[in-house]
Amino acid sequence: MKTIYNECLGNSELIYTAFCEKDTDTNKNVYGIMVRDNLTNTEAILHSFTSHREAAIDFIETLVRNIVHPDFVNDVAEDYLLS
């Protein structure tokens, strides 16, 4: 896993990370998302979120703008992918 984009809010309370990893089936780069809340010690990880680097970064920026906590990342991701 290689970090490609990282944002922090609230003195590192919330950490938003886009990362690159190899897809085991296709051996191509795919991009995932991780959101960590250091106050509650919770995190959400979306592996193989997209095959496009720009889409992963755009999604992280959407999460940051809306101050999304780990519990809601899946719901926001679903809406994001459907739009």
N, C-alpha and C positions, 0 to 999 in steps of 0.2 A: 504494500500500500504506500503510495507516494502522495503527499499533500500537494494540491495544486492551487488551493485558495483557502484562506482562513480569515475569519472575522470574530471579534470578541466584543461582548457588550457587558456593561456593569462591572468593570474591573475584573474581567475574566469570569464573571458569573455564568454567562452563556457563551459557549464557543460553537461556532458554525464552521464546518470544514467540508470542502469538496476534495475528493481523493481519486486517484487513478489506480486501477488494478487490471490484471489480465483476466479475461474471461476464460474459464477452464475449457469450455466447449469449442470456442472459436479461436482462442489464443490471440484475440484482439484487445485493444485497450477499451475499457468501460469505466464509467465515472460513477462514484457513489457519494453519498451525503452522510455526514455524522453531525448530530447536534447533542451537545453535552451541557447539562445544568449542574454546575459545581456546588450549588447550595443544597440541592436535593439528591445529588449523586445519581442522577438518572441520565440515560442517553438513548438516542434513537439512531440506528444505522440502516441506511438503505443501500444495499449492494446493487450494482448494475442498474443504477437509476437511469442512465442515459449512455449513449455511445458518442455523445457530442460534448466536448469540453465546455463550450460556450453555454450550453443549456444547464450544465451543472453549476457554473458560476452565476448565471442568471437566477437559478433557483435559490442559491445561497443568499443572494441579494434580496430576493423576495422574502425569505425567512427573516433576515435581519430587519428589513423595513417594517415587518409586522410583528417583530419580537415573539417569534414562535418558540414555545417550549417543547421539549422532547415528546411529551404526551400527545401533541397535536401534529407532529411532522407527517405522519402517514395520511391524515385527512387533507392537509394542505398539498401534499404530493399528488394525491389522487385528483384534486381539483386542478392543479397545475398541469398535469398530463392530459386531462380531458379538455382543457381550453385551447 
